[in-house]
Each structure stands twice: as C-alpha cells, then as structure tokens.
Amino acid sequence: MPEEQPVSLRRSLSRRRSFRYGRDIDDRGWTSLHVGARKGDVKIVKQLLDEGMDVNVAAWGPKSKGVTPLHLAAEGGHLEMMDELLERGANIDARTKGACGWTPLHSAAKGRRREAVKFLVENGAFLPPDMNDCRFNPPLHYCLGLEWAYEEMKRLQQESSSGGDASYSSES
C-alpha cells in the first residue's frame, strides 16, 4: 500500500504541471488561455495559440459559463490582447450561456473600459440601433457602461457620414 501513495501524488503533480500548458482547467472553469487573456499576457497567449489551443474556448465554471478569452481581455481592457485574439479568429460577438448572454462588449462596459468598448465597436461588435433591443440583453440598467458604446457608435457613424459627404462633394 505505501507504494500507491507516491503514484497518486505523482499524478496530482503532473495534472497541476499540465495546467501551465493549457490542457486543464481551474475551479472557475478557466484554461491557461483564459488566465493569460485576463492578465493581458500576450506572450503566453501567443504561445498557447501556436500550440493549438482554441481561441474561442469557453469556460464552464459555476460563475463563468461560456466566457471566452476575449470576454476576459475586454473586461481587463487589454487592447493588445484583444487585437491578438481577434487576429487569431476570436468571435467578437461570443455570448455567455444563461439568461443574460453577455458579449465581450458587455464585459468591457461592465469593467468601465472605455478604450476596450471603443476598440470592439470599431472592430464590428454587434450593437443594435436601440439599447432596448431584446437581441442585446442585458438592458442598460444591468450594464451601465454600455452608454459609452452607444456614444462611440454615434460618433463613428457621424464620422463616416461626414467623411462620405466630404469625399462626395470633393468629387463633384
């Protein structure tokens, strides 16, 4: 019997060690890719993605059902990380599971990361014309930071419409 204890200890240690390489999950349901994205550690995330990790891997912990690395990077306001994840094919409109169905844009707004909100809007994150659109849960009173997204969307629309007018008038 004493010989069995070191074997189980060895297995336990090997599991912990493999977490560094992105093959296991922690108690939140996060992989090491999630952890790296949340910390903004671009070097580690690039390495994990190069090793074949799925850029859209969803966490399945009790409080993080469906959270992707992009959700966590957006919540932390890590623009360089968000750019890397999008370049590698991250779904900009990935939704968490459950009643709310938060996107990375929601996560950035909740974290009051104005630059992350702006970055996501500029890169095509889904934002309906009306904040009360039922396709974009949760409504404003659940995610107060989303008013920034709407301000940014209006600014971008004004810039593109005035830019279009200027180019049209210069051609005529």
N, C-alpha and C positions, 0 to 999 in steps of 0.2 A: 504493500500500500504506500509506503513512503515514496516510492519511485513515481507514483501517479501525480503527486502534488507539483513537482517541478515541471511536468509536461503541461498541466493546465496553466501554470504560471507562464510558461513559455508561450503558449497560445495567446494568453491575455496580452502579453507584451507585444507579440507580433501584430495583434489587431490594433493596438494603440499606435505602433510604428507605421502601419499601413495608412492610418488616417492622414499622415503628412502627405501621402501621395494621392489623396483624393478618392480612395476606394471605400471608405467607411463614413458613417455619419455620426454627429454628436447628439446630445439629448434634445436639441432643438430641431433635429432633422436636417441640419446643415452639413454639406460636404465641405472639404477644404476649399473648394472653389467659392462657395458661399462666404466662408470666413475671409478669404483673400479679397473678395469683392467688397465686403463690408469694411475692411481695413483700408482699402484703396491700394493694396499691394500689387501693382501691375506686373512686376517681375514674376511673382509666384503664379498669378493668374495666367500669364502668357505660357509659363512652363506647363501648367496643368492642362491648358487647352491644347498645347503642342503634343502632350502625351495622350490626347484623345478624349478628354472629358467633354461632356455635352454642355455647351454654353447655355442651354435652356433648362438645365437640370432643376427640377422642382424639389423644394424641401418638404418633408412630410412629418414635421414635429407637431406637437399638440397646439402650438400657437403660431405656426408658420406654414400652414397648408398651402402649397403651391407657390411659395415665394421663390423667385429665381435670383441668381446673382445680380441681374440688372436692377431688380427691386432694391436690393441691399446697397448697391453702389449709388443709386439715386437717392435713397434715404440718407446716406452719408455725404452726399454732394460731391462725389468723386468723379469729376468730369473726364479726366484722362481714362479712368477705369470704364466709365460708361461708353466712351468712344471706342475703346478696345473691344468691349463686349459686343457693341453694335457692328463693328467691323468683322467680327467673327460670326455674325449671324444671330445675335440675340434678338428675341421677339420684343420689340419696343412696346407692344400692347399686351404682353402676357398678363393674365389675370390670376389672382389668388383664388383658391377654392372657397366656397362658402357663400353666404348671403351678400357680402359686400363686393367681392370680385375686384379688388384693388389692382391697379396697373402700376408700373414704375412711376408714372406721373403722379399718382396719388401718394406714393411713398415719398417722392421728392417734396411734394406740397406739405405733407404731414410734418416732415422734418424741417420745413421752412427753408428749403434750399433753393433760393430764387434762381441762382445760376443753373442749377440742375433742371428746374422747371423750364427755364428758357431753352436750355440745350435740347430737352426732349421735345418741346413744341417745335423748335426749329428743325428737328430731325424727323418730324412727321408723326409724333404721338397722337393718338385719336383724342380729339376734343370736340364734342358736338357744339353747334352754334349756341345752344341754350344749356345753361348749367343744370336745369331741372330735367333734362332729357333722361328718361328712365334707362337708356343704354349705358349711362355713365354713372353708375352707383359708386360710392355713396354721394348723396347730395352735398351741397356746400356746407351745411351746418355740421356734417360729420368730418369734413376735411377743409378747415378754414383757409389753408394755404392755397387752395385752388383758385382763389380770386386772382392770384399772381399769374396763373396760367392764362386766364381769360384776358387780363390786361396785356400780356405778352402776345397772345394770339391777335388781339385787335391791333396792336402796334405793327406786327408783321404784315397783317392784311393791309393796313394803311400804307406801309412802305411799299408793298408790292403793287398796290393800285396806283400810288403816286409815281412809282418808278415806271409802270406801264404807260401812264399818261405822258410822262416826260419823254419816253422814247417815241411814243406815237407822234407827239407834237413836233419833235425834232425831225422826224422823217417827212412831215408834210410841208 
